């Protein structure tokens, strides 16, 4: 009964937030310089407790005469939880000069009360492998970060560019020093500079029905840049969009993803299974320097502005590639509902429910996974 009530509440909120947008769809395009999308965030999980907040986006053309560039966008999000976690995020995406330039700026700050699972020593794999022999350790992280990414088109559909991140995090663990009685703390400055490559021949950036979206980035975290330690990070993703029936109503999206760090990686630089890769995990149990995931999502139009998604995948978290054979196999499966909020921009809002190994997730979104 509780889940039915929550579902009805969310659908009502989506309907209310889209009412103003629907009423303006009949206006001419010239009268609408900016289009808006907004959705409330109402969530609950065992780690953060009750989550409440909102996110909104606006879409607009930088140059009205530029008919090739996709619409640029500005997104704002804020959440607060009953565990006293809070987080604010702003994302600016610019498409310029007939899509020859793509610029993204992300800034965020927050205080996160979370946990991690520490495998006890003496068991196969030790830290970085996962079994039932371990303990949960609570921690609090205060963080602030700024990231910018600039890409230039080299040849049609292929881009190259530079990216930079400035990040500071302070973590306090719920473990006391037996001598001083104070809790252990760790501070990390994760300042990085790197390059990226992108191949993108999708037919639309917000809701593609065909094409490839392939990304690679390599970042260097160095003490010379003000970081606390030296290590490297590599991210790779391969996404393919297949219009099964050639009618834009049944889209299959397979995806392969890897986030790899190597070197003196601090706790705050480790990766955690969850989010888009893979949905269904919220407790933070599976973490390491490297994560690997393979999955697929089916996007199905149902009726008028409504649709649904179904997704299935698997992945793992490890500290070294050579340890993959000893790392936990992590399945992910789930479904979601979609509502087309802005027809001209092909912007969907929706809710995804995912299930993982002894875990689950409920997530709200503006826009789709795989291709941001």
MIMI-65786 format. One record per residue (C-alpha): residue in one letter; x negated, y, z negated. Coordinates in steps of 0.25 Angstrom, whole numbers, plus 2048, in hexadecimal, padded with zeros to 3 digits. Each point is the difference from the previous one (the first is absolute). Layout:
N
AXYZ/...
//
This chain:
372
X800800800/X7F48097FD/X7FA7FE80D/X80E803807/X80180D7F9/X7F2804803/X8027FD80F/X80D808801/X7FA80C7F9/X7F4800809/X8097FF80D/X80980B7FA/X7F38097FE/X7FC7FD80E/X80D804806/X80180D7F8/X7F1804804/X8037FD80E/X80E807801/X7FA80E803/X7F77FA80A/X80C7F9807/X80880D800/X7F5807808/X7FD7F580B/X80B806809/X7F880D801/X7F780280B/X7F27FD7FF/X7FB80E802/X8088047F3/X7F87F67F8/X7F28047FE/X7FE7F77F4/X8067F27FD/X8017FB7F2/X8017F27F9/X8017FE7F1/X8027F47F7/X8017FE7F1/X7F77F67FA/X8077F77F5/X7F77F47FD/X7FD7F67F5/X7F47F67FE/X7FA7F97F4/X7F3809800/X80580E802/X80E7FE7FA/X80B809806/X7FB80980B/X80780D805/X7FC80A80A/X80380580E/X7F880180D/X80380980C/X7FB80380E/X80180A80A/X7FD7FF80F/X7FD80B80A/X7F880480C/X7F48087FF/X80180580E/X80E800807/X7F97FF80D/X7F97F47FD/X8097F4805/X7F57F57FE/X7FC8017F1/X8097F97F6/X8078097F6/X7F78047F4/X8057FD7F2/X7FF8047F2/X8037F77F4/X8018027F1/X8037F57F6/X8008007F1/X8047F67F5/X8017FE7F1/X8017F37F9/X8047FB7F2/X7F27FC7FE/X7FC80F801/X7F97FE80D/X80280C809/X7FB80280F/X80180B80A/X7FC7FE80F/X80080A80C/X7FD7FB80E/X7FE80980C/X7FF7FA80E/X7FD80880C/X8017FC80F/X7F980B809/X7FD80480E/X8087F6807/X7FC7F57F6/X7F1802802/X7FE8037F2/X8067F97F4/X7FD8067F2/X8057FA7F2/X7FE8067F3/X8047F97F3/X8008067F2/X8057F97F3/X7FF8007F1/X8057F87F5/X7FF7F87F3/X8037F1801/X8027F77F5/X7FD7F2805/X7FA7F37FE/X7F67F5805/X7FE7F27FE/X7F37FB7FB/X7FC7F2803/X7F97F97F4/X7F27FC802/X7FD7F1802/X80A7FD80A/X7FE7FE80F/X7FD80D807/X7FF8087F4/X80480F802/X80780280D/X8077F2801/X80D7FF7FA/X8077F57F7/X8088007F4/X7F48007F7/X7FE80F7FD/X80680C7F9/X80780D804/X7F980D7FD/X80780D800/X7F980D805/X80380F803/X7FA80780C/X80180F802/X7FC80380F/X80080B80A/X7FC7FE80F/X7FF80780D/X7FE7FA80E/X7FF80580E/X7FF7F880D/X7FE80780E/X8017F880D/X7FD80480E/X8057F980C/X7F47FA808/X8087F980B/X80F7FE801/X8057F87F4/X7F27FF7F9/X7FC80A7F5/X7F38027F8/X7FE8097F4/X7FB8037F2/X8067FF7F3/X7FC8057F2/X8067FD7F2/X7FD8077F2/X8067F87F4/X7FE8007F1/X8067F67F7/X7FE7FE7F1/X8057F37FA/X8027FC7F2/X8027F17FD/X8087FB7F4/X7F37F97FB/X7F98067F3/X7F18007FE/X7FE7F77F4/X7F580A7FB/X80680D802/X80F7FD800/X80280880D/X8067FB80D/X7F87FD80B/X80080B80B/X7FB80080E/X7FF80D809/X7FD7FE80F/X7FE80B80B/X8037F980D/X7FC80A80B/X7FF7FA80E/X7FD80480E/X8027F780C/X8057FE80E/X80C7F9806/X8057FA80D/X80E7FF805/X8077FA80C/X80F804801/X8087FD80C/X80E7FF7F9/X80C806807/X8048087F3/X7F88037F3/X80C7FF7F7/X8077F4805/X7F87F980B/X8067F5808/X7F47FC808/X7F1802800/X7F47FE7F7/X7FB8087F4/X7F27FC7FC/X7F88077F6/X7F27FF7FA/X7F88097F6/X7F37FF7F9/X7FD8097F4/X7F38037F9/X8018037F1/X7F38067FB/X7FA8067F4/X7FB80B809/X80E804803/X8038017F2/X8067F27FE/X7FD7F87F3/X7FA7F4808/X7FC7FB80E/X8097F7808/X8077FE80D/X80E7FE804/X8067FA80D/X80F800804/X8057F980C/X80F7FE805/X8067FA80C/X80E802803/X8087FC80C/X80E804803/X8097F7809/X80E803805/X8057F2800/X80C802809/X7FC80D807/X80C8077FA/X7F98087F4/X8087F87F6/X7F77F47FC/X7F28047FD/X7F57F67FB/X7F48067FA/X7F47F77FC/X7F58067F8/X7F27FD7FB/X7FA8087F6/X7F38017F8/X7FA8097F6/X7F27FD7FC/X7F68077F6/X7F27FB7FE/X7F68057F6/X8018077F3/X80F801800/X8068067F3/X80D7FC7FA/X80780B806/X7FB7FC80E/X8057F2800/X80C7FC808/X80D7FB7FB/X80A7F7807/X80D807802/X80780B808/X8017FE80F/X7F67F57FF/X8067F87FA/X80E8047FB/X8057F87F4/X7F48037F6/X80180B7F6/X7F97FB7F3/X7F2802805/X7FC7F27FD/X7F87FD80D/X7F580A802/X7F2800805/X7F6807809/X8067FA80D/X80F7FC804/X8047F980D/X80E7FF805/X8087FA80C/X80F802801/X80B80380A/X80D8097FF/X80D7FE808/X80780D802/X80F7FE804/X80A80A804/X80E7FD7FA/X80B80A802/X7FF80F804/X7F68067F7/X7FD7F47F7/X7F67F5802/X7F87F67F7/X7F27FA7FF/X7FB7F37FC/X7F17FE7FD/X7F77F47FD/X7F17FF7FD/X7F47FC7F8/X7F38057FB/X7F67FF7F5/X7F78097F8/X7F17FD7FD/X7F38067FD/X7F87FA80B/X8047FA80D/X7F97F37FD/X8097FE7F4/X80D800808/X8017F17FF/X8018017F1/X80980C800/X80F7FF7FD/X80A7FE80C/X80A80C7FF/X80D7FE808/X80A80C803/X80E7FF805/X80B80A800/X80B808806/X80480F802/X80B809804/X7FF80C80A/X80880C803/X7FC80980C/X80080E7F9/X7FA80880C/X8047FB80D/X7F7809809/X7F37FD7F8/X8047F17FE/X7FF8017F1/X8057F57F7/X8028007F1/X8017F37F9/X7FE7F77F4/X7F87F3800/X8007F57F6/X7F47F7800/X7FD7F37F9/X7F17FB7FD/X7FA7F67F7/X8078027F2/X80280E804/X80A809808/X80280E805/X80A80A804/X7FB80C808/X80780C807/X7FA80680D/X80180B80A/X7FB7FA80D/X7FB7F2803/X7F47F87FB/X7F57FC809/X7FB80C808/X7FE80C7F8/
//
